[in-house]
Amino acid sequence: MTSRHGPPGPRRVVPAVACALALLAGATTALSTVSAGPVAAWPRPAGQALEPGAPEGLDAPQRYVDPVFPTVTVTEGLGFATVTNVLGQQQRLRLDLYEPQGDPAAARPVILWLHGGSFQRGTRDLMSWWTRESARRGYVSVTATYRLEPEDDVHWARGITNATADARAAVRWLRAHADEYRIDPTRISMGGISAGAVTSLQSAYSYVAPGGPNAGESSAISAAISLSGASTAVPNAGEAPAIMFHGSEDTVVGYDQTLVPGQGFDGVHTCERIRAAGVDCLFHTHHGAQHDLTAYRDEDRDAALQFLSCRVGAPSPYTDAAGRGYEHAAGWAVRSRLLTAGPRRFRGSDPLTRAAAEAAVWALLDRPTPSPTVPTRPDGAVTRGRFVTLLWRAAGVPTGAPSAGYVDVGNGTQAAAADWATAHGLLRGAGSRFSPTAPLARGRAAVVLHRLAMRPAAWAPALQSTPPSTVCFRLGDPAALG
């Protein structure tokens, strides 16, 4: 994952991607050149919608990934709960709320950031860098206080339980005030460092006790971000995905050696339990690093924001996509510059054109659309067979997919592509027929592209190890996770 700061220059194409580009260019006359087309001006005004059919260079800033807002407004000291602390005193818990200044969006996703300090020390302002960086990218970003343990008499279980209850109270407060702060209540994520990371993971996967302030609101979160954290909770299917960052030499919260016998309180085992529940967990090892991951701040920020963009997304701005099966995929595909859309309509039931299909494939490979492109019948609908063939070649012509037994695709390239798409759940046929000549709708195309971006096994080995930055996966950290 590459960090970007300021106006980007031309992107370097890694050898594996260059090979895929060559395969793609050699396979179709429609993609006959790799010369870069015009790149949109930096930066595009915040909130400006893409016009129908208007191409945009991939290096234009992307909301929720790039810093598209130069200024952030901070509202400090908002009280969200009154609790009894470990000394028996009433304590007012407060949060600071960071918003991108000048943001016209009506419903924005949230990241709640929690500080570290072994549940004994620390203040919410320690997360000001993370909250500010998130807000500059279009999130409503929050950092909150939670109850701490006395340093001379620490009860770890109590500290974790109280911090988790307080973090969940902050989530409920945010939902209760969603209209006031233009929050999307369905997309509230939580992340933290050390104790804050433990609290985020516990908030995602541990039992939710009833009651508390704003008890009528849900405490559920959309995703968890852990920087040097772990959890003993056992996740359930359908719960929040997680991204974890851990130093291989961490002795405070163990990397792969549990500090709680029999409960797997370390980074690797925590991620393994999340995956065992069928929930996504991405794991980034910082080899040689200990508990403090400060040196990796920019790298971890960019990886976490890419993770959220892929899996949690942002409120769909398209009135015609709301509630449909392609809603999230459509938002992701437009934010990732794979497809274009109008200010309010995605037109998911319209056929995807051949020109738009080829532009999406080039963008998936992290390259601006070649200019000029001269596809045959550019305004004609792309077929299911042609689309999966383009994607199969872009993915590096991966092999090994079993035959799906389709009787209507023959034995050539299209058959191999259809078998590959079926094996990885990208696009399936009905029974023995793939229907390769049927037109593909834009909504279905967005879903296929999003699924491919999420599935490393669907890519050839060279592209698995050095994937384009547009994809949503990472492999090989650590080996124990497979």
LOTORLO-163560 format. One record per residue (C-alpha): residue in three letters; x, y, z; residue number from 1. Coordinates in steps of 0.02 Angstrom, whole numbers, plus 50000, padded with zeros to 5 digits. Each point is the difference from the previous one (the first is absolute). Example, Ala and Ser with C-alpha at 12.3 -4.5 7.8 and 13.67 -1.06 7.14 Angstrom:
BEGIN
aa,u,v,w,i
ala,50615,49775,50390,1;
ser,50069,50172,49967,2;
END
This chain:
BEGIN
aa,u,v,w,i
met,50000,50000,50000,1;
thr,50081,50164,49949,2;
ser,49981,50160,50098,3;
arg,49966,50158,49901,4;
his,50032,50176,50060,5;
gly,49953,50155,49900,6;
pro,49970,50003,49813,7;
pro,50049,49831,49930,8;
gly,50116,49977,49854,9;
pro,49985,49860,49872,10;
arg,49976,49831,50081,11;
arg,50130,49866,49982,12;
val,49933,49839,49927,13;
val,50078,49851,50088,14;
pro,50062,49860,49886,15;
ala,49854,49884,50039,16;
val,49875,50135,49953,17;
ala,50100,50042,49845,18;
cys,49988,49817,49946,19;
ala,49812,50004,50025,20;
leu,49989,50159,49898,21;
ala,50097,49919,49861,22;
leu,49887,49848,50003,23;
leu,49848,50112,49995,24;
ala,50065,50109,49862,25;
gly,50052,49852,49895,26;
ala,49834,49912,50023,27;
thr,49884,50131,49929,28;
thr,50015,50131,49866,29;
ala,49895,50114,50109,30;
leu,50146,50021,50119,31;
ser,50138,50032,49879,32;
thr,50103,50130,50094,33;
val,50060,50030,50176,34;
ser,50026,50188,49981,35;
ala,49919,50093,50144,36;
gly,49850,50109,49965,37;
pro,49972,50171,50078,38;
val,49998,50003,50189,39;
ala,49870,50103,50093,40;
ala,50059,50158,50087,41;
trp,50064,49986,50179,42;
pro,49901,50012,50107,43;
arg,49824,49977,49937,44;
pro,49885,50112,50103,45;
ala,49930,49906,50149,46;
gly,49829,49929,49969,47;
gln,50004,50030,49812,48;
ala,49907,49858,49915,49;
leu,50059,49906,49848,50;
glu,49897,50041,49847,51;
pro,49929,49856,49898,52;
gly,50132,49932,49883,53;
ala,50134,50124,50052,54;
pro,50167,49908,50022,55;
glu,50105,50043,50148,56;
gly,50184,49960,50025,57;
leu,50035,49871,50134,58;
asp,50120,50119,50086,59;
ala,49863,50123,50043,60;
pro,49972,50003,50189,61;
gln,49876,49875,50071,62;
arg,49891,50046,50146,63;
tyr,50024,49882,50150,64;
val,50176,49957,49938,65;
asp,50086,50165,49954,66;
pro,50005,50166,50098,67;
val,49871,50094,49895,68;
phe,49958,50125,50139,69;
pro,50140,50119,50052,70;
thr,49912,50062,50158,71;
val,49918,49909,50144,72;
thr,49875,50070,50126,73;
val,50017,49932,50178,74;
thr,49862,50002,50131,75;
glu,50079,49957,50168,76;
gly,49931,49933,50162,77;
leu,49831,49931,49950,78;
gly,49931,49900,50146,79;
phe,49934,49830,49948,80;
ala,49977,49904,50165,81;
thr,50012,50015,50189,82;
val,50073,49845,50084,83;
thr,50063,49942,50169,84;
asn,50188,49979,49994,85;
val,50104,49874,50098,86;
leu,50015,50121,50146,87;
gly,49811,50009,50017,88;
gln,49994,50177,49930,89;
gln,49884,50067,49865,90;
gln,50100,50035,49842,91;
arg,49940,50092,49847,92;
leu,50070,49920,49842,93;
arg,50033,50116,49854,94;
leu,50046,49990,49818,95;
asp,50077,50115,49869,96;
leu,49919,50001,49829,97;
tyr,50099,50043,49843,98;
glu,49908,50046,49838,99;
pro,50066,50042,49827,100;
gln,49968,50186,49976,101;
gly,49890,50043,49852,102;
asp,49938,49821,49978,103;
pro,49829,49999,49913,104;
ala,49965,49814,50030,105;
ala,49838,49966,50093,106;
ala,50045,49835,50084,107;
arg,50182,49962,50037,108;
pro,50087,49845,50069,109;
val,50085,50011,50170,110;
ile,50163,49936,50074,111;
leu,50011,50000,50190,112;
trp,50183,50000,50056,113;
leu,50053,49941,50175,114;
his,50166,50037,50086,115;
gly,50119,49877,50079,116;
gly,50082,49997,50171,117;
ser,49975,49826,50075,118;
phe,49827,50050,50063,119;
gln,50089,50104,50134,120;
arg,50047,50162,49915,121;
gly,49980,50104,49842,122;
thr,49880,50131,49936,123;
arg,49894,50015,49844,124;
asp,50108,50138,49925,125;
leu,50136,49867,49972,126;
met,49897,49945,49849,127;
ser,49988,50174,49924,128;
trp,50113,49955,49853,129;
trp,49892,49851,49954,130;
thr,49837,50095,50020,131;
arg,50062,50149,49898,132;
glu,50071,49890,49862,133;
ser,49835,49905,49987,134;
ala,49896,50159,49996,135;
arg,50107,50073,49860,136;
arg,49947,49850,49897,137;
gly,49815,50028,50025,138;
tyr,49958,49903,50158,139;
val,49919,50069,50155,140;
ser,50141,49952,50117,141;
val,49983,49986,50188,142;
thr,50112,49965,50149,143;
ala,49926,49961,50170,144;
thr,50042,49982,50184,145;
tyr,49974,49836,50092,146;
arg,50020,49946,50182,147;
leu,50177,49960,50057,148;
glu,50070,49888,50136,149;
pro,50108,50066,50145,150;
glu,50181,49966,49958,151;
asp,50034,49923,50172,152;
asp,49852,49880,49998,153;
val,49961,49945,49822,154;
his,49859,49876,49967,155;
trp,50023,49958,49817,156;
ala,49833,49914,49972,157;
arg,49908,50147,50079,158;
gly,50101,50125,49900,159;
ile,49962,49914,49835,160;
thr,49816,49979,50045,161;
asn,49980,50183,50050,162;
ala,50092,50066,49848,163;
thr,49894,49892,49885,164;
ala,49839,50058,50083,165;
asp,50056,50182,49983,166;
ala,50050,49981,49818,167;
arg,49832,49922,49962,168;
ala,49913,50143,50090,169;
ala,50092,50120,49884,170;
val,49939,49900,49849,171;
arg,49820,50011,50062,172;
trp,50019,50188,50030,173;
leu,50061,50023,49822,174;
arg,49848,49907,49933,175;
ala,49884,50104,50111,176;
his,50078,50159,49928,177;
ala,50015,49941,49821,178;
asp,49887,50135,49928,179;
glu,50086,50139,50095,180;
tyr,50174,49955,49937,181;
arg,49949,49927,49831,182;
ile,50056,49825,50047,183;
asp,49957,49840,49909,184;
pro,49947,49890,50149,185;
thr,50027,49840,49900,186;
arg,50187,50034,49976,187;
ile,50087,50030,50166,188;
ser,50171,49920,50015,189;
met,50117,49995,50149,190;
gly,50189,49995,50013,191;
gly,50136,50026,50126,192;
ile,50177,49975,50060,193;
ser,50049,49871,50132,194;
ala,49862,50009,50133,195;
gly,49894,50094,49874,196;
ala,50027,49860,49874,197;
val,49951,49869,50130,198;
thr,49842,50101,50036,199;
ser,49959,50013,49815,200;
leu,50013,49812,49975,201;
gln,49900,49965,50158,202;
ser,49868,50123,49942,203;
ala,49987,49908,49834,204;
tyr,49988,49822,50065,205;
ser,49958,49985,50186,206;
tyr,49831,49987,50086,207;
val,49899,50162,50004,208;
ala,49920,50030,50170,209;
pro,49830,50086,49994,210;
gly,49968,50173,50069,211;
gly,50110,50154,50015,212;
pro,49975,50174,49927,213;
asn,49906,50006,49835,214;
ala,49950,49820,50030,215;
gly,49881,50004,49853,216;
glu,50144,50018,49877,217;
ser,50110,49858,49936,218;
ser,50180,49979,50060,219;
ala,50051,49902,49845,220;
ile,50146,50063,49896,221;
ser,50038,49979,49816,222;
ala,50186,49960,50012,223;
ala,50141,49989,50127,224;
ile,50177,50069,49980,225;
ser,50132,49930,50118,226;
leu,50173,50073,50021,227;
ser,50094,49884,50119,228;
gly,49843,49926,50073,229;
ala,49920,49830,50033,230;
ser,49840,49926,50071,231;
thr,49937,49842,50084,232;
ala,49826,50020,49925,233;
val,49928,49868,49885,234;
pro,49927,50084,49845,235;
asn,49839,49946,49916,236;
ala,49961,49994,49815,237;
gly,49940,50165,49932,238;
glu,50091,50109,50126,239;
ala,50117,50142,49956,240;
pro,50156,49969,49894,241;
ala,50168,50048,50074,242;
ile,50170,50060,49946,243;
met,50145,49969,50120,244;
phe,50177,50070,50007,245;
his,50127,49917,50115,246;
gly,50186,50000,50033,247;
ser,50079,49828,49989,248;
glu,50104,50036,50158,249;
asp,49856,50070,50104,250;
thr,50016,49940,50181,251;
val,49863,50113,50072,252;
val,49857,49929,49897,253;
gly,50075,49842,49927,254;
tyr,50018,49975,49813,255;
asp,49968,49812,49999,256;
gln,50031,49953,50182,257;
thr,49848,50024,50111,258;
leu,50014,50095,50163,259;
val,49840,49920,50065,260;
pro,50026,49810,50010,261;
gly,49873,49902,49901,262;
gln,49911,50154,49930,263;
gly,50108,50053,49853,264;
phe,50027,50180,50055,265;
asp,50122,50045,49862,266;
gly,49988,50076,49827,267;
val,50015,49845,49892,268;
his,49877,49891,50097,269;
thr,49875,50144,50008,270;
cys,50002,50017,49811,271;
glu,49988,49811,49979,272;
arg,49841,49996,50106,273;
ile,49924,50141,49899,274;
arg,50036,49907,49838,275;
ala,49934,49837,50072,276;
ala,49831,50086,50022,277;
gly,49999,50040,49814,278;
val,50037,50184,50033,279;
asp,50134,50097,49906,280;
cys,50160,50036,50096,281;
leu,50150,50079,49915,282;
phe,50163,49985,50096,283;
his,50154,50111,49972,284;
thr,50160,49944,50084,285;
his,50134,50129,50033,286;
his,50152,49887,50007,287;
gly,50122,50043,50138,288;
ala,49883,50130,50076,289;
gln,49951,49995,50183,290;
his,49841,50070,50079,291;
asp,50023,50179,49939,292;
leu,49952,50014,49815,293;
thr,50026,50189,49988,294;
ala,50126,49979,49860,295;
tyr,49865,49922,49891,296;
arg,49868,50133,50029,297;
asp,49977,50059,49820,298;
glu,50008,49824,49929,299;
asp,49874,49932,50125,300;
arg,49883,50147,49976,301;
asp,49994,49975,49812,302;
ala,49974,49812,50016,303;
ala,49861,50023,50129,304;
leu,49910,50129,49893,305;
gln,50013,49889,49846,306;
phe,49929,49857,50103,307;
leu,49852,50105,50057,308;
ser,49968,50062,49824,309;
cys,49997,49822,49933,310;
arg,49897,49918,50137,311;
val,49897,50133,50086,312;
gly,49986,50128,49862,313;
ala,49906,50161,50014,314;
pro,49818,50051,49984,315;
ser,49940,49971,49824,316;
pro,49964,50166,49915,317;
tyr,49892,49913,49871,318;
thr,49814,50003,50033,319;
asp,49970,49859,49876,320;
ala,50127,49884,50086,321;
ala,49936,50016,50178,322;
gly,49950,49832,50072,323;
arg,50052,49902,49847,324;
gly,50125,49858,50000,325;
tyr,50130,50104,49910,326;
glu,49987,50156,50110,327;
his,50167,49981,50090,328;
ala,50091,49933,49847,329;
ala,49938,50147,49896,330;
gly,50066,50127,50125,331;
trp,50167,49911,50011,332;
ala,50017,49985,49810,333;
val,49970,50186,49974,334;
arg,50114,50053,50144,335;
ser,50134,49885,49929,336;
arg,49979,50079,49827,337;
leu,49948,49836,49919,338;
leu,49829,50060,49946,339;
thr,49921,50171,49979,340;
ala,49831,50062,50057,341;
gly,49893,50155,50002,342;
pro,49969,50112,50151,343;
arg,49855,49894,50065,344;
arg,49974,49850,49886,345;
phe,50111,49850,49975,346;
arg,49889,49920,49866,347;
gly,50036,49825,50063,348;
ser,49874,49916,49886,349;
asp,50072,50079,49843,350;
pro,50116,49893,49893,351;
leu,50185,50030,50028,352;
thr,50077,50063,49839,353;
arg,50151,49920,49921,354;
ala,50101,50159,50020,355;
ala,49953,50015,50185,356;
ala,50045,49816,50029,357;
glu,50173,50021,49926,358;
ala,50029,50163,50095,359;
ala,49952,49911,50162,360;
val,50126,49861,49969,361;
trp,50141,50123,49967,362;
ala,49954,50095,50159,363;
leu,49998,49838,50099,364;
leu,50181,49975,49946,365;
asp,50043,50172,50071,366;
arg,50020,50084,49831,367;
pro,49906,50146,49922,368;
thr,49896,49948,49850,369;
pro,50106,50002,49841,370;
ser,49963,50147,49887,371;
pro,49938,49983,49872,372;
thr,49907,49837,50017,373;
val,49909,49936,49848,374;
pro,49898,49849,50055,375;
thr,49888,49918,49873,376;
arg,49825,50071,50025,377;
pro,50051,50097,50158,378;
asp,49820,50044,50044,379;
gly,49940,49822,49980,380;
ala,49961,49893,50152,381;
val,50142,49892,50063,382;
thr,49953,49818,50015,383;
arg,50026,49887,50150,384;
gly,50126,49897,49903,385;
arg,50102,50148,49942,386;
phe,50003,50081,50172,387;
val,50063,49847,50094,388;
thr,50129,49971,49864,389;
leu,50067,50177,50022,390;
leu,50007,49975,50189,391;
trp,50082,49829,49986,392;
arg,50139,50073,49892,393;
ala,50018,50150,50116,394;
ala,50019,49881,50147,395;
gly,50151,49922,49914,396;
val,49916,49849,49915,397;
pro,49989,49898,50161,398;
thr,49989,49813,49974,399;
gly,49931,49852,50094,400;
ala,49814,50040,50001,401;
pro,49894,49842,49984,402;
ser,49882,49983,49854,403;
ala,49827,50068,50039,404;
gly,49926,49891,49864,405;
tyr,49923,50139,49898,406;
val,49935,49943,49831,407;
asp,49989,50172,49921,408;
val,50180,50066,50013,409;
gly,50101,49874,49899,410;
asn,50176,49951,50048,411;
gly,50103,50157,49969,412;
thr,50049,50155,50095,413;
gln,49823,50048,50043,414;
ala,49969,49829,50077,415;
ala,50156,50017,50109,416;
ala,49943,50173,50055,417;
ala,49824,49939,50039,418;
asp,50069,49854,50102,419;
trp,50114,50120,50095,420;
ala,49859,50125,50035,421;
thr,49887,49860,50062,422;
ala,50133,49919,50110,423;
his,50031,50164,50092,424;
gly,49819,50053,50014,425;
leu,50021,50151,49887,426;
leu,49864,49961,49872,427;
arg,49907,49837,49988,428;
gly,49890,49922,49869,429;
ala,49834,49912,50024,430;
gly,50013,49812,49993,431;
ser,50101,49946,49848,432;
arg,49991,50169,49913,433;
phe,50109,50152,50029,434;
ser,49906,50111,49875,435;
pro,50159,50081,49932,436;
thr,49908,50108,49872,437;
ala,49879,50077,50127,438;
pro,50034,50185,50037,439;
leu,50071,50043,50171,440;
ala,49915,50134,50105,441;
arg,50102,50136,50086,442;
gly,49943,49946,50174,443;
arg,50054,49820,49970,444;
ala,50166,50060,49927,445;
ala,50034,50102,50158,446;
val,49969,49846,50107,447;
val,50116,49894,49893,448;
leu,50139,50130,50008,449;
his,49982,50017,50189,450;
arg,50004,49812,50026,451;
leu,50158,49985,49895,452;
ala,50083,50140,50099,453;
met,49963,49905,50161,454;
arg,50060,49826,49949,455;
pro,50187,49971,49987,456;
ala,49976,49819,49944,457;
ala,49919,50062,49840,458;
trp,50161,50084,49944,459;
ala,50155,49919,49924,460;
pro,50141,49973,50127,461;
ala,50106,50146,49939,462;
leu,49856,50120,50025,463;
gln,49957,49925,50169,464;
ser,50173,50043,50064,465;
thr,50008,50174,49922,466;
pro,49818,50052,49974,467;
pro,49942,50165,49925,468;
ser,49957,50128,50133,469;
thr,49818,49998,49948,470;
val,49971,49826,50070,471;
cys,49944,49967,50179,472;
phe,50107,49854,50057,473;
arg,50172,49966,50071,474;
leu,50084,49830,50013,475;
gly,50132,49917,50105,476;
asp,49994,50088,50168,477;
pro,50039,49898,50099,478;
ala,50031,49825,49932,479;
ala,49896,49922,50138,480;
leu,49844,50084,49931,481;
gly,50018,49924,49827,482;
END
